[in-house]
Amino acid sequence: MQTEKDYDASREISLKDIYNFFKQNVKLFALTAILGFLLAVTYVKLAPKKYEATALLQMAQLGDPLGNIESPAMLSERLRYPATFTDAVLKNCGFADGQSVGENLGGTLKVALSKVIPNVLTMKVRALTADLAHQCSESLIQMVVEQQNNLIAERLMGKKEQLVEYQRAIADEMRQLESIKKTETASFGYLAKLDKLTWLRTRIDALQEEEMLAYQHPAKLVMPLMVSPNPVTPKVMLALLLGSLLGGLLGVTIALSKIVWRNVKE
């Protein structure tokens, strides 16, 4: 029978050589595979179980035609940094007061641009319980809605100042009109004042309508918040399969190392 000493690295390895290699080392492979399986079982038992909440969040929209107040990519970038999150979010996501968090809420949050629905950001929150994942997600959504409403308010700030100027102008024009309408109702000046008042009222109506409609399309979920009823990590079957596979590969490595070592000694 062919032994490990009979393997010659200088000749081509046949299928028979491979068969004999596995046949001679089957016990070693089984032992290391079982060892890997047991280590995987230990990992599954000890690893903290985490639940996941998934939210598909559409950006707040402003203008005509509607446009995003903030792009999903920009929001995704903002959510990387700890300064983005409010104290309420940190508390609702299970972080203690003053506790520092790293990027993406200490790894609790994962975000990705939706490839199917435009203007939507996919947000996934993982926590030790389903309730905590749900609570954290709701707090995050509320935070984003408020922040984007603030962006809308900042965008409208200049228009509000313009609206005040138009309102002052129309009040001044009305006073001037009152002073001349009894004596100069047919004059060019009177008609010009009427035209200007019409223009001012049109501009005021447009600005007031824009302000009213600005908050009609806030950030919102495109479907209800989804929370996994079962833990998403650790993945039990995958962990056991990988543990057994890596254990078997360890056995192959040991067997090959033995052959190389004996060839070197010879």
C-alpha angles and dihedrals in degrees: 000000000000114000133196089264090062094064111108117197091201095066129068114270113237131204087254090058090051091048092050091047093056093040093054094047101037093113092052091049092048092048095051092043090054089047090052090048092052091049089051090051089052090050092050091050096048102035113098113252114235132197124208133219118196125202129182103206122193117207122247110262130216137178138023114309089031116255133177116267084210129012119239089240092055092048090048090054092047092052090060093072127075093221090068094067123084125224089252091057093048091050094046091048092056102258119140122237110281093009112144118231128198130218119325093015094305092309092305092111129057122184133188136171111254112248093198108039118049120231091017130123120203111221122191122188123191123198141159092258135031091237092054092048090051093046093048092048093050091050091050092050092050090049093052092047091053093045093051091047087055089052089053090050090052090049090052095046094090092046091052090054089049090050091054090051091051091049091051090047093051091049090052092047091050091054091050091046092053091054096054106029095087095054105024106034091137098039125114090243092056093049091047089053090052091051092050092048090052091050092048092049090050092051093046092050090050093050093046091049091049091051092047093050095043093085096041093094108042124167108287145165114266089207135010118288110270122214122186111240090208130046114274092201138082094035099218102197093042092048093050092046093049091045092054093043094049090046090053091048089052089056091051090050092051092048093049091046090055091053093048091047093052092047090051092050091051 
